[in-house]
Amino acid sequence: MSNRHAAAEKPSLPEWPQPSLDAPVKLYGEMMRFMAQRMQAQAAFLQGLADCPNPTDLMQRQAAFMQGALEAYSTEAGRSWKILQEPGKAPATNA
């Protein structure tokens, strides 16, 4: 091998096994989607508080928001678990 050819060759980086990266990448994407969804829900909730005519309405809206948040986080835990259990398959999104 001549010096000219040796200079042209670049050392190759080790290849990461694709399956080992699939789950973390999918999980990260799912987390970003979920966080965006929750931020939108919280913004809508806070905007709705401005329309509360009385404390009773405010408490009802807050209870409904918290119930929705609990359900969303519970569902998300299941979605995240599925991603970790089946790294080759992405769960369907409802958004």
N, C-alpha and C positions, 0 to 999 in steps of 0.2 A: 504494500500500500504506500503510495507516495504521500508526501506532505500536503500536496494540493487536495487530494481526496480526503485525507484525515481532517483537514480544516473544514471541509464541506459537510461532514457527517456531524449530526448533533446527537448528543446522548438522549436516549428516550427515557421518558418518565415512566415509572411503573403504572400500569393500568389498574384502576380500582374496579373490583367486581361490581357490575351494574346492580345486581340485586341488593347489595349492601347499601347502596345509595338511594334506592327507590323509596323505601319506607320513610326515611328522614325527610326527603324532599316532599313527598306527598303529605306527610304530617305537618310540615312547615306551611305548605300551601293551605291546608285545611285550617290551621290555626289562624292564618291571616284572614281567610274568608270569614271565619267565625267571629273574630275580633271586629271586623268591619261591620258585620251584621249586628253585633251587640252595641256598637257605638251608634249605629243608626237608630236602633230601638231606644237607646237612652236619650238621644237627641229628640226623638219624637215624644218621649215621655216628658222630658223637661219642657218642651214647647207646649205640650198639653196642660201642664200645670198652670200656665198663665191664664187658661180659660176656666179654672176652677172657681165656681161661684161661692163655695163655702168649704169649711174644713171637712165635712163629711164626704163631699165629692173628692177632695184631695186624698183622703185616706183610702177611698175606694180605688182611685186611680193608682195609688202607690201599691196597694195590695195586688191589683191586677198586673202591674208591672213586675213585681217580685215573683208572682206565680209564673208569669211568662218566662222570666229569667231562669227560674229553677228548672222549668221544663226544657228550656234551650240548652242549659249547661248539662243536664242529664242526657239529652239526645246527643250532644256533642261528645260527651265521654264515650258513648257507644260507638259513634263514628270514628273517633280516634283509636279506640280499641280494635275496630275492624281493620283499620289501616295497618296497625302493628301486627295483626294476626294474618292478614292476607296482603303482603307487600306488593304482589303483582296486580292487584285489583284496586281501583279507586272507587269509593262509594259514590252513589248518585247524589247530586245536590238538589236541594229543594228551593234554593234561592234563584 
